[in-house]
Amino acid sequence: MRIFVLALLLVASVAVRTAESNPKTALQEQSNPSTIFAKSNEAAFLILTDIHFDPFTGTDPLMIQQLAAAPVEKWQAILESRPDQELAPDGADANYPLLSSALHAARNSGAHYDYILVTGDFLGHNFPQKYRGYYRPDGNGYEDFVIKTMAFVNRMIQQAFPAIPIYSAFGNNDSVIEDYALQDPSLLAAMAKEWKIVAAGSKAKQDFLLGGYYAVPHPTVPDLEFIVLNTAYWSSKLKTGAAPSTANPGSVELSWFTAQLDRLRRAHKAAAIMMHIPPGVDAYDSAKPGRCAIPTLFWKKQYLESFLSTVRDHEDVVRDGYAGHTHVDDFRVLTNANGVPYFQTHIAPSISRDQHNSPGFEVGVYDKSSGAMVDYAATYLRNSPAANSTKPAWAFAYDFRQESHFPSYSPASLQTIALLIRSSETIRGRIMESYGAPIASTSPISMKDWRFYSCAQTEVDPGAFSKCACASPGGSN
């Protein structure tokens, strides 16, 4: 899915400082890892998402056999036994060299992290097919291999940041069955032990074993909790027949979510919401011919409506949200009945380069009093060297507050940015000029589709999205 990479920053930069001809981007000007500027009452955290680890592609069959036969504790040594393996190429998921390089860059970003958010999709795309194609055509041992892969990626992150709490969410690829399938009890049980935040809390573990969602205290902010959702259960692509279930898992999770917000309200506490698949419209699919008036939703409509109603009813409780899935830097903003923006969901770029995007991660900044995200800096892979050549270079790309001149990353600033995209041809042109940084191998999205992506940022209801996106110019399809 191709979203306006850098859109939120470049738009605001133009609006505040006026457009300049042939501007240099921050990525072109900077060569160091991400630099973040936190104020006295602020601190940093790391956001990783859509790693999509693929141990198959580019790996010889013998190594796959070794991985399948070995305990997860020996996987790193096996993967490092082939030092000539190249970084995953454009269009491929993350292999071991890419994952290792990304974690090294994040560890050496210059920021001290209070915590790490991993917003899902640990496993590579087409994982069952690759397992059968590269190793076992009969599929025997697949469940065990998936669990070991999930554990390995988690341990790689823990090893890179041994003393930092890690909060993880399931993505739609994270299943022992297939993509968009329900999590099997065996995977839930295994990750309940692997994810230390879950393992440390009896109530969190109890909830997690029901469906992969949980609530835990924020590590530094009193009276704030992370509510971690399993939004694959709400996906419009969920394959409910892939695993047995005694109840509708999506409805059960919604009831649990509402109960958590009610509990926090009674305790005079607040919630930050983590998920993989964000709410609202799939702009990429909805931009296809004939889809404008019938947009594609990421979630089933009944779940989207219930979620929006629940969040709206708890406006005093929800702080902000974090997601992945689209593979690029983006956001969603919710407004209340008076049209006032009150809740944002930040979407981070992926480590995987499956969508021909530059692999990236983000350093977030939060207010230590409220826990709200107020800024972030993005870092991307600048080059993809062959084996035994130049090392991978991860380059600082931009910082939200520095580039936009907004005082804070907030629902109000993001709504303003989305509206600016729609109101100024100059701003849209500036976005497209700068789309090549971070550098991707394919052309940017067609200018004719800009409205779909902008409208998806603020219009999560399908009717409101169609009214916004189908307007001329650029929206009729």
C-alpha positions in Angstrom: 0.0 0.0 0.0 1.4 3.3 -1.0 0.6 6.3 1.2 2.1 9.8 1.0 5.5 9.2 2.6 6.5 12.5 4.2 3.1 14.0 3.5 2.3 15.2 6.9 5.7 16.8 7.3 6.2 18.3 3.9 2.7 19.8 3.7 3.0 21.6 6.9 6.5 22.8 6.0 5.2 24.4 2.9 2.2 25.9 4.6 4.2 27.5 7.3 7.4 28.5 5.4 6.0 28.9 1.9 7.0 26.7 -1.0 10.6 26.8 -2.3 11.8 25.7 -5.7 13.8 22.5 -5.9 13.9 21.9 -2.1 16.4 19.6 -0.5 14.8 17.0 1.8 16.0 16.2 5.2 17.2 12.8 4.0 19.4 14.4 1.4 20.9 16.7 3.9 21.4 14.3 6.8 23.6 11.1 6.9 23.5 10.3 10.6 21.0 8.0 12.4 17.8 9.6 13.7 18.2 12.6 15.9 15.3 13.5 18.2 15.0 16.6 20.3 13.1 16.0 23.5 12.1 18.9 25.9 12.6 18.7 29.6 9.3 17.0 30.3 9.6 14.6 27.4 11.2 11.2 26.7 11.7 8.9 23.7 10.4 5.5 22.7 11.0 3.2 19.7 8.3 2.1 17.2 8.9 -1.0 15.0 6.3 -2.6 12.8 5.7 -5.0 9.9 9.0 -6.7 10.2 7.7 -9.7 8.2 10.7 -11.8 8.9 11.4 -14.3 6.1 13.9 -17.0 6.8 13.3 -18.7 3.4 14.0 -16.4 0.5 17.7 -16.5 -0.5 18.5 -19.2 2.0 19.7 -22.6 1.0 17.6 -25.7 1.8 20.1 -27.0 4.3 19.8 -23.9 6.4 16.0 -24.3 6.5 16.5 -27.9 7.6 18.9 -26.8 10.4 16.4 -24.1 11.6 13.5 -26.5 11.7 15.5 -29.1 13.6 17.2 -26.6 16.1 15.8 -24.9 19.2 15.2 -21.2 18.8 18.2 -20.5 21.0 20.5 -21.7 18.1 18.8 -19.9 15.3 21.0 -16.8 15.4 24.2 -18.9 15.1 22.7 -20.8 12.2 21.7 -17.7 10.4 25.0 -16.0 11.0 26.9 -19.1 9.6 26.4 -17.6 6.1 28.1 -14.2 6.3 27.7 -13.7 2.5 23.9 -13.4 2.5 22.8 -10.1 1.0 20.2 -7.7 2.4 16.7 -8.5 1.4 16.1 -7.0 -2.1 13.5 -4.4 -3.0 10.0 -6.0 -3.0 11.0 -8.7 -0.5 10.3 -9.2 3.2 13.0 -8.8 5.9 15.7 -11.5 6.0 18.1 -11.9 8.9 20.7 -9.3 7.6 18.0 -6.6 7.2 16.4 -7.3 10.6 19.8 -7.3 12.2 20.8 -4.1 10.5 17.6 -2.3 11.4 17.9 -3.2 15.1 21.6 -2.1 15.1 20.5 1.3 13.6 17.7 1.7 16.1 20.1 0.9 19.0 22.6 3.5 17.7 20.1 6.2 16.9 21.4 8.4 19.8 18.1 8.2 21.7 17.4 6.6 25.0 14.2 4.6 24.8 11.9 4.2 27.8 9.9 1.5 26.0 9.4 -0.1 22.6 6.2 -0.6 20.6 6.0 -3.4 18.1 2.7 -3.1 16.2 2.5 -6.5 14.6 3.3 -8.7 11.6 6.3 -10.5 12.8 6.0 -13.2 10.1 6.7 -12.8 6.4 4.0 -12.8 3.7 3.0 -16.2 2.2 4.7 -18.0 5.1 2.7 -21.3 4.7 3.4 -21.4 1.0 7.1 -20.7 1.4 7.4 -23.4 4.2 6.0 -26.0 1.8 7.9 -24.8 -1.2 11.3 -24.5 0.5 11.1 -27.3 3.0 8.1 -29.6 3.6 5.5 -29.9 0.8 3.3 -31.8 3.2 3.4 -29.0 5.8 4.4 -31.2 8.6 6.0 -29.2 11.5 4.7 -25.9 10.3 3.1 -24.9 13.6 6.3 -25.5 15.5 8.3 -23.5 12.9 6.0 -20.5 13.1 6.2 -20.4 16.9 10.0 -20.6 16.7 10.1 -17.8 14.1 7.8 -15.6 16.2 10.0 -16.3 19.3 13.2 -15.6 17.4 12.1 -12.2 16.1 11.0 -11.3 19.6 14.3 -12.4 21.1 16.2 -10.5 18.5 14.5 -7.3 19.7 15.0 -8.2 23.3 18.6 -8.9 22.7 19.1 -5.5 21.1 17.4 -3.7 24.0 17.8 -6.0 27.0 16.6 -3.7 29.7 13.8 -1.9 27.9 10.1 -3.1 28.1 8.6 -4.2 24.8 4.9 -4.0 24.1 3.8 -6.1 21.1 0.7 -6.7 19.1 -0.4 -9.5 16.8 -0.6 -8.7 13.1 -2.8 -10.4 10.5 0.2 -12.5 9.3 0.9 -13.8 12.8 -0.9 -17.1 12.8 0.1 -20.8 12.7 -2.7 -21.4 10.2 -2.6 -18.8 7.4 -2.8 -15.0 6.9 -5.9 -13.4 8.4 -6.7 -16.5 10.5 -7.5 -16.7 14.1 -4.6 -17.2 16.5 -4.3 -20.9 17.5 -4.2 -21.6 21.3 -0.7 -23.0 20.8 0.6 -19.7 19.5 -1.2 -17.7 22.2 0.3 -19.9 24.9 3.8 -19.7 23.4 3.8 -15.9 23.1 2.2 -15.5 26.5 5.6 -16.8 27.7 7.8 -15.1 25.2 6.3 -11.6 25.5 7.7 -10.6 28.9 5.1 -7.8 29.5 2.3 -10.3 29.1 4.1 -13.0 31.1 4.6 -10.6 34.0 0.9 -9.8 34.6 -1.6 -12.5 35.6 -4.6 -10.6 34.3 -2.8 -9.6 31.1 -1.9 -13.2 30.5 -5.4 -14.4 31.2 -6.8 -11.9 28.6 -4.1 -12.7 26.2 -4.8 -16.4 26.1 -8.4 -15.6 25.1 -7.5 -13.8 22.0 -4.1 -12.1 21.9 -5.2 -8.8 23.4 -4.3 -7.4 26.8 -4.0 -4.2 29.0 -1.0 -3.3 31.0 0.3 -0.2 32.9 2.4 2.3 31.0 6.1 1.9 32.2 6.6 5.5 33.3 3.3 7.5 33.3 1.1 6.9 36.3 -2.6 6.4 35.6 -2.0 5.4 32.0 -2.3 2.0 30.4 -1.6 0.4 27.1 -4.6 -1.4 25.7 -3.2 -3.7 23.0 -5.8 -5.0 20.6 -5.8 -7.9 18.1 -7.4 -6.1 15.2 -7.0 -9.1 12.9 -10.1 -10.3 14.6 -12.0 -7.3 13.2 -10.5 -7.5 9.7 -12.8 -7.6 6.7 -10.5 -10.4 5.4 -10.6 -12.6 8.5 -10.9 -16.3 7.7 -13.2 -17.4 10.6 -13.3 -21.0 9.3 -9.6 -21.5 9.7 -9.7 -22.3 13.4 -12.4 -23.5 15.8 -14.2 -20.9 17.9 -17.0 -21.2 20.4 -17.9 -17.5 20.1 -17.6 -14.6 17.7 -14.0 -13.5 18.6 -14.4 -10.0 17.2 -17.5 -9.3 19.4 -15.8 -10.8 22.4 -12.9 -8.5 22.0 -15.1 -5.5 21.5 -16.9 -6.2 24.8 -13.5 -6.7 26.5 -12.3 -3.4 25.0 -15.3 -1.5 26.2 -15.0 -3.0 29.7 -11.3 -1.9 29.9 -12.2 1.7 29.0 -15.0 1.6 31.6 -12.6 0.3 34.2 -10.1 3.0 33.5 -12.8 5.7 33.6 -13.9 4.5 37.1 -10.2 4.6 38.2 -9.7 8.1 36.7 -7.1 6.7 34.3 -6.4 7.0 30.6 -5.5 4.6 27.7 -3.1 4.5 24.8 -4.3 2.0 22.2 -2.0 -0.3 20.3 -3.1 -2.3 17.2 -1.9 -3.6 13.9 -4.6 -2.9 11.4 -5.8 0.7 11.8 -9.5 1.7 11.7 -11.1 3.3 8.6 -10.6 3.0 4.8 -8.1 1.1 2.8 -7.1 4.0 0.5 -5.0 1.9 -1.8 -7.8 -0.5 -2.6 -10.4 2.2 -2.7 -8.5 4.1 -5.3 -9.0 1.3 -7.8 -11.5 2.0 -10.7 -15.1 1.7 -9.5 -14.3 1.6 -5.8 -14.7 5.3 -4.9 -18.4 5.1 -4.0 -18.0 1.7 -2.4 -14.7 2.0 -0.4 -12.9 -0.9 1.1 -12.8 -0.9 4.9 -9.9 -2.4 6.8 -12.3 -3.8 9.3 -15.8 -5.3 9.0 -18.3 -2.5 9.2 -20.0 -3.6 12.4 -16.7 -3.7 14.2 -15.6 -0.3 12.9 -18.9 1.3 13.9 -18.8 -0.3 17.4 -15.2 0.7 17.9 -15.9 4.3 16.8 -18.9 4.5 19.1 -16.9 3.1 22.0 -14.0 5.5 21.5 -16.3 8.4 21.1 -18.1 7.5 24.3 -14.8 7.4 26.1 -13.2 10.6 24.7 -12.2 11.5 28.2 -10.3 8.2 28.6 -8.5 7.6 25.2 -5.1 9.3 24.8 -3.8 8.2 21.3 -3.2 5.2 19.2 -0.4 3.3 17.3 -0.7 1.0 14.3 1.1 -0.5 11.3 -0.2 -2.5 8.3 0.1 0.1 5.6 3.9 -0.1 5.6 4.4 3.6 5.5 4.3 6.7 7.6 0.6 7.9 7.9 -2.2 8.6 10.4 -5.9 8.5 11.1 -7.8 11.2 13.0 -11.1 10.9 14.8 -13.4 13.9 15.4 -16.2 14.2 17.9 -19.8 15.3 17.3 -18.8 18.9 17.2 -16.1 18.2 14.5 -13.3 18.7 17.0 -10.3 16.2 16.4 -9.7 14.3 19.6 -7.9 11.0 18.8 -5.1 10.1 16.5 -3.7 6.8 15.4 -0.1 7.0 14.3 1.0 4.6 11.6 4.7 3.8 11.3 6.7 2.6 8.3 7.7 -1.1 8.0 11.0 -2.9 8.3 9.8 -5.1 5.4 10.2 -3.7 1.9 7.5 -5.9 0.4 5.6 -2.9 -0.9 8.7 -1.5 -2.6 9.0 1.0 0.2 12.2 2.0 2.0 12.6 0.0 5.3 12.2 2.3 8.3 11.6 2.8 12.0 10.6 5.7 14.1 11.8 7.3 17.4 8.7 8.7 19.1 8.6 11.4 21.8 6.0 11.4 24.5 5.0 13.9 27.2 6.1 12.3 30.5 3.0 13.8 32.3 0.3 12.7 30.0 1.9 9.9 28.0 0.7 11.5 24.7 3.0 11.3 21.7 4.1 14.8 20.8 6.8 14.3 18.1 8.7 11.6 16.2 11.7 11.2 13.9 11.9 8.8 11.0 14.9 6.8 9.9 15.1 4.9 6.6 17.5 2.5 4.9 19.3 4.6 2.4 21.2 2.0 0.5 21.0 -1.8 -0.1 24.6 -3.0 -0.5 25.5 -6.4 -1.9 27.4 -8.8 0.3 30.9 -7.9 1.3 30.5 -4.3 0.1 29.5 -1.1 1.7 27.5 -1.5 4.9 23.8 -0.6 5.0 23.3 3.1 5.7 20.3 4.1 7.7 19.6 7.8 7.3 17.7 10.3 9.5 14.9 11.5 7.2 12.8 14.1 9.2 11.5 15.2 12.6 7.9 16.1 12.8 8.1 19.3 14.8 11.3 20.5 13.0 9.8 20.0 9.6 6.2 21.1 10.2 6.8 23.9 12.7 3.7 22.6 14.6 4.2 22.8 18.3 3.1 19.2 18.8 2.1 16.0 17.0 -1.6 16.1 17.8 -5.1 15.4 16.4 -5.6 19.1 15.6 -2.2 19.4 13.7 -2.9 16.3 11.8 -6.4 17.4 10.7 -4.9 20.7 9.5 -2.3 18.8 7.5 -4.9 16.6 5.8 -7.0 19.7 4.9 -4.0 21.5 3.5 -3.3 18.5 1.2 -6.8 19.0 -0.2 -6.7 22.7 -0.5 -3.4 23.5 -2.2 -2.1 22.2 -5.6 1.3 23.7 -4.7 1.4 21.7 -1.5 0.4 18.5 -3.3 3.1 19.2 -5.9 5.7 19.6 -3.2 4.7 16.3 -1.7 5.2 14.5 -5.0 8.5 16.2 -5.7 9.8 14.9 -2.4 8.3 11.5 -2.6 11.5 10.0 -3.7 13.0 10.6 -0.2 13.2 8.1 1.4 14.1 6.5 -1.9 12.0 3.7 -3.3 12.6 1.6 -6.4 9.2 2.3 -7.9 7.4 5.5 -9.0 5.3 7.3 -6.4 1.5 7.0 -6.4 -0.3 8.6 -9.3 -1.1 12.2 -8.6 -4.7 11.4 -9.7 -5.1 9.3 -6.5 -4.0 11.9 -4.0 -7.5 12.6 -2.7 -8.1 8.9 -1.6 -5.1 9.0 0.7 -5.9 12.4 2.1 -9.5 11.6 2.8 -8.6 8.3 4.4 -6.6 10.2 7.0 -9.7 12.0 8.4 -12.8 10.2 7.1 -13.0 6.7 8.7 -16.7 6.3 8.0 -17.3 4.9 4.4 -20.0 7.4 3.6 -17.9 10.4 4.7 -14.9 9.0 2.8 -16.8 8.6 -0.4 -18.2 12.2 -0.1 -14.7 13.4 0.3 -12.8 11.2 -2.1 -15.3 11.2 -5.0 -15.3 14.9 -5.2 -13.6 16.3 -8.3 -10.8 16.7 -9.2 -9.0 13.4 -8.7 -11.7 11.5 -7.0 -14.1 10.2 -9.6 -13.3 6.7 -10.7 
